[in-house]
Amino acid sequence: MLTLLELINEPISATVIATHGLTVATVALMAVLDPSAERRKEARTVLALLLGRDRDDR
């Protein structure tokens, strides 16, 4: 069984972590900069789900 450090150092794990980080950053920018209020609200909902939070959390 792999230790946590060995698992994190696997190339696929690093790729998944980096991809998730880029996705969260992109959605966060959309939630702030999108000109449409409806799209900003949708982006905030997606961001909450990506971060593992309930959509209704404040």
DSSP file (Angstrom, degrees, kcal/mol; ACC not computed):
  #  RESIDUE AA STRUCTURE BP1 BP2  ACC     N-H-->O    O-->H-N    N-H-->O    O-->H-N    TCO  KAPPA ALPHA  PHI   PSI    X-CA   Y-CA   Z-CA
    1    1 A M              0   0    0      0, 0.0     2,-0.2     0, 0.0     0, 0.0   0.000 360.0 360.0 360.0 140.7    0.0    0.0    0.0
    2    2 A L        -     0   0    0      1,-0.1     2,-0.1     2,-0.0     3,-0.0  -0.524 360.0-127.1 -81.1 145.4    1.2    3.5   -0.9
    3    3 A T     >  -     0   0    0     -2,-0.2     4,-2.4     1,-0.1     5,-0.2  -0.422  31.8-103.6 -80.2 168.0    1.8    6.1    1.8
    4    4 A L  H  > S+     0   0    0      1,-0.2     4,-2.5     2,-0.2     5,-0.2   0.902 122.3  51.2 -60.8 -41.9    0.1    9.5    1.3
    5    5 A L  H  > S+     0   0    0      1,-0.2     4,-1.7     2,-0.2    -1,-0.2   0.904 110.9  48.0 -63.6 -41.8    3.4   11.1    0.2
    6    6 A E  H  4 S+     0   0    0      2,-0.2     4,-0.5     1,-0.2    -1,-0.2   0.893 111.8  50.5 -65.2 -39.0    4.0    8.4   -2.4
    7    7 A L  H >< S+     0   0    0     -4,-2.4     3,-1.0     1,-0.2     6,-0.3   0.912 109.8  49.2 -65.3 -42.8    0.5    8.7   -3.7
    8    8 A I  H 3< S+     0   0    0     -4,-2.5    -1,-0.2     1,-0.2    -2,-0.2   0.841 107.7  56.1 -65.1 -32.7    0.8   12.5   -4.0
    9    9 A N  T 3< S+     0   0    0     -4,-1.7    -1,-0.2    -5,-0.2    -2,-0.2   0.540  81.4 108.6 -80.0  -5.8    4.1   12.1   -5.9
   10   10 A E  S <> S-     0   0    0     -3,-1.0     4,-2.2    -4,-0.5     3,-0.2  -0.490  77.3-126.2 -67.9 140.6    2.5    9.9   -8.5
   11   11 A P  H  > S+     0   0    0      0, 0.0     4,-2.1     0, 0.0     5,-0.2   0.875 108.2  52.2 -58.4 -39.3    2.2   11.7  -11.9
   12   12 A I  H  > S+     0   0    0      1,-0.2     4,-2.4     2,-0.2     5,-0.2   0.887 109.4  50.1 -66.6 -36.8   -1.5   11.0  -12.2
   13   13 A S  H  > S+     0   0    0     -6,-0.3     4,-2.6    -3,-0.2     5,-0.2   0.921 110.3  49.4 -66.0 -43.5   -2.2   12.4   -8.7
   14   14 A A  H  X S+     0   0    0     -4,-2.2     4,-2.4     1,-0.2    -1,-0.2   0.888 111.5  50.3 -62.3 -38.5   -0.2   15.6   -9.5
   15   15 A T  H  X S+     0   0    0     -4,-2.1     4,-2.6    -5,-0.2    -2,-0.2   0.918 111.3  47.4 -65.9 -44.1   -2.1   16.0  -12.7
   16   16 A V  H  X S+     0   0    0     -4,-2.4     4,-2.4     2,-0.2    -2,-0.2   0.919 113.5  48.1 -64.4 -43.5   -5.5   15.6  -11.0
   17   17 A I  H  X S+     0   0    0     -4,-2.6     4,-2.2     2,-0.2    -2,-0.2   0.923 114.2  46.1 -63.5 -44.4   -4.6   18.0   -8.3
   18   18 A A  H  X S+     0   0    0     -4,-2.4     4,-2.3    -5,-0.2    -2,-0.2   0.908 112.7  49.9 -65.4 -42.2   -3.3   20.6  -10.8
   19   19 A T  H  X S+     0   0    0     -4,-2.6     4,-2.3     1,-0.2    -1,-0.2   0.907 110.7  49.6 -63.8 -41.6   -6.3   20.2  -13.0
   20   20 A H  H  X S+     0   0    0     -4,-2.4     4,-2.7    -5,-0.2    -1,-0.2   0.918 110.1  51.5 -62.9 -42.9   -8.7   20.7  -10.1
   21   21 A G  H  X S+     0   0    0     -4,-2.2     4,-2.3     1,-0.2    -2,-0.2   0.910 111.0  46.9 -60.7 -43.1   -6.8   23.8   -9.0
   22   22 A L  H  X S+     0   0    0     -4,-2.3     4,-2.4     2,-0.2    -1,-0.2   0.882 111.8  51.4 -66.6 -38.2   -7.0   25.3  -12.5
   23   23 A T  H  X S+     0   0    0     -4,-2.3     4,-2.5     2,-0.2     5,-0.2   0.933 110.9  47.5 -63.9 -45.6  -10.7   24.5  -12.7
   24   24 A V  H  X S+     0   0    0     -4,-2.7     4,-2.4     1,-0.2    -2,-0.2   0.913 112.5  49.9 -62.4 -42.6  -11.4   26.1   -9.4
   25   25 A A  H  X S+     0   0    0     -4,-2.3     4,-2.1    -5,-0.2    -1,-0.2   0.910 111.6  48.2 -63.1 -42.4   -9.4   29.2  -10.3
   26   26 A T  H  X S+     0   0    0     -4,-2.4     4,-2.1     2,-0.2    -2,-0.2   0.926 113.5  46.0 -64.7 -45.4  -11.2   29.6  -13.6
   27   27 A V  H  X S+     0   0    0     -4,-2.5     4,-2.3     1,-0.2    -1,-0.2   0.878 110.3  54.7 -66.7 -36.4  -14.7   29.2  -12.1
   28   28 A A  H  X S+     0   0    0     -4,-2.4     4,-0.9    -5,-0.2    -1,-0.2   0.911 108.4  48.8 -63.1 -41.4  -13.7   31.6   -9.3
   29   29 A L  H >X S+     0   0    0     -4,-2.1     4,-3.3     1,-0.2     3,-0.6   0.905 110.9  50.3 -63.7 -40.9  -12.8   34.2  -11.9
   30   30 A M  H 3X S+     0   0    0     -4,-2.1     4,-1.7     1,-0.2    -2,-0.2   0.891 105.7  56.7 -62.6 -38.8  -16.1   33.7  -13.7
   31   31 A A  H 3< S+     0   0    0     -4,-2.3    -1,-0.2    12,-0.2    -2,-0.2   0.748 119.5  31.3 -65.8 -22.6  -18.0   34.1  -10.5
   32   32 A V  H << S+     0   0    0     -4,-0.9    -2,-0.2    -3,-0.6    -1,-0.2   0.820 127.3  33.9-100.9 -40.8  -16.4   37.5  -10.0
   33   33 A L  H  < S+     0   0    0     -4,-3.3    -3,-0.2    -5,-0.2    -2,-0.2   0.606  79.5 113.4-100.8 -13.6  -15.8   38.9  -13.6
   34   34 A D     <  -     0   0    0     -4,-1.7     6,-0.1    -5,-0.3    -4,-0.0  -0.387  60.4-141.7 -64.9 134.4  -18.7   37.6  -15.7
   35   35 A P  S    S+     0   0    0      0, 0.0     2,-0.5     0, 0.0    -1,-0.1   0.745  79.8  81.0 -69.9 -22.2  -20.9   40.5  -16.8
   36   36 A S     >  -     0   0    0      1,-0.2     4,-2.1     2,-0.0     5,-0.2  -0.733  68.2-151.6 -89.9 126.8  -24.2   38.5  -16.4
   37   37 A A  H  > S+     0   0    0     -2,-0.5     4,-2.2     1,-0.2    -1,-0.2   0.878  97.8  54.3 -61.8 -38.2  -25.6   38.2  -12.9
   38   38 A E  H  > S+     0   0    0      1,-0.2     4,-2.2     2,-0.2    -1,-0.2   0.914 109.3  46.3 -64.2 -42.9  -27.2   34.9  -13.7
   39   39 A R  H  > S+     0   0    0      2,-0.2     4,-2.5     1,-0.2    -1,-0.2   0.863 110.3  53.7 -69.2 -34.6  -23.9   33.4  -14.9
   40   40 A R  H  X S+     0   0    0     -4,-2.1     4,-2.2     2,-0.2    -1,-0.2   0.917 109.5  48.8 -63.2 -41.6  -22.1   34.7  -11.8
   41   41 A K  H  X S+     0   0    0     -4,-2.2     4,-1.9     2,-0.2    -2,-0.2   0.919 112.0  48.2 -63.5 -43.9  -24.6   33.0   -9.6
   42   42 A E  H  X S+     0   0    0     -4,-2.2     4,-2.4     1,-0.2    -2,-0.2   0.898 110.6  51.7 -62.7 -40.4  -24.2   29.7  -11.6
   43   43 A A  H  X S+     0   0    0     -4,-2.5     4,-2.7     1,-0.2    -1,-0.2   0.890 108.0  51.7 -65.1 -38.5  -20.4   30.0  -11.3
   44   44 A R  H  X S+     0   0    0     -4,-2.2     4,-2.2     2,-0.2    -1,-0.2   0.885 109.4  50.6 -64.4 -37.3  -20.7   30.5   -7.5
   45   45 A T  H  X S+     0   0    0     -4,-1.9     4,-2.0     2,-0.2    -2,-0.2   0.928 112.2  46.1 -64.3 -45.6  -22.9   27.4   -7.3
   46   46 A V  H  X S+     0   0    0     -4,-2.4     4,-2.6     1,-0.2    -2,-0.2   0.913 111.4  52.7 -63.5 -42.4  -20.4   25.3   -9.3
   47   47 A L  H  X S+     0   0    0     -4,-2.7     4,-1.9     1,-0.2    -1,-0.2   0.906 107.5  51.5 -60.6 -42.2  -17.5   26.7   -7.2
   48   48 A A  H  <>S+     0   0    0     -4,-2.2     5,-3.1     1,-0.2     4,-0.3   0.910 111.4  47.5 -61.3 -41.7  -19.3   25.7   -4.0
   49   49 A L  H ><5S+     0   0    0     -4,-2.0     3,-1.1     1,-0.2    -2,-0.2   0.901 110.1  52.0 -66.8 -40.1  -19.7   22.1   -5.4
   50   50 A L  H 3<5S+     0   0    0     -4,-2.6    -1,-0.2     1,-0.3    -2,-0.2   0.838 111.0  48.3 -64.0 -32.1  -16.1   21.9   -6.5
   51   51 A L  T 3<5S-     0   0    0     -4,-1.9    -1,-0.3    -5,-0.2    -2,-0.2   0.417 118.3-112.3 -89.6   1.9  -15.0   23.0   -3.0
   52   52 A G  T < 5S+     0   0    0     -3,-1.1     2,-0.3     1,-0.3    -3,-0.2   0.778  71.6 134.1  77.3  26.4  -17.2   20.4   -1.3
   53   53 A R      < -     0   0    0     -5,-3.1    -1,-0.3    -6,-0.2     2,-0.1  -0.770  62.8-101.3-108.2 155.3  -19.6   22.9    0.2
   54   54 A D    >   -     0   0    0     -2,-0.3     3,-1.6     1,-0.1    -1,-0.0  -0.474  30.4-123.9 -69.2 143.7  -23.3   23.0    0.3
   55   55 A R  T 3  S+     0   0    0      1,-0.3    -1,-0.1    -2,-0.1    -7,-0.1   0.770 110.2  52.5 -61.3 -25.9  -24.8   25.4   -2.2
   56   56 A D  T 3  S+     0   0    0     -8,-0.0    -1,-0.3     2,-0.0     2,-0.1   0.473  81.0 115.9 -92.3  -2.9  -26.8   27.1    0.5
   57   57 A D    <         0   0    0     -3,-1.6    -4,-0.0     1,-0.1    -9,-0.0  -0.382 360.0 360.0 -65.1 144.4  -23.7   27.8    2.8
   58   58 A R              0   0    0     -2,-0.1    -1,-0.1     0, 0.0    -3,-0.0   0.360 360.0 360.0-111.7 360.0  -22.9   31.4    3.3
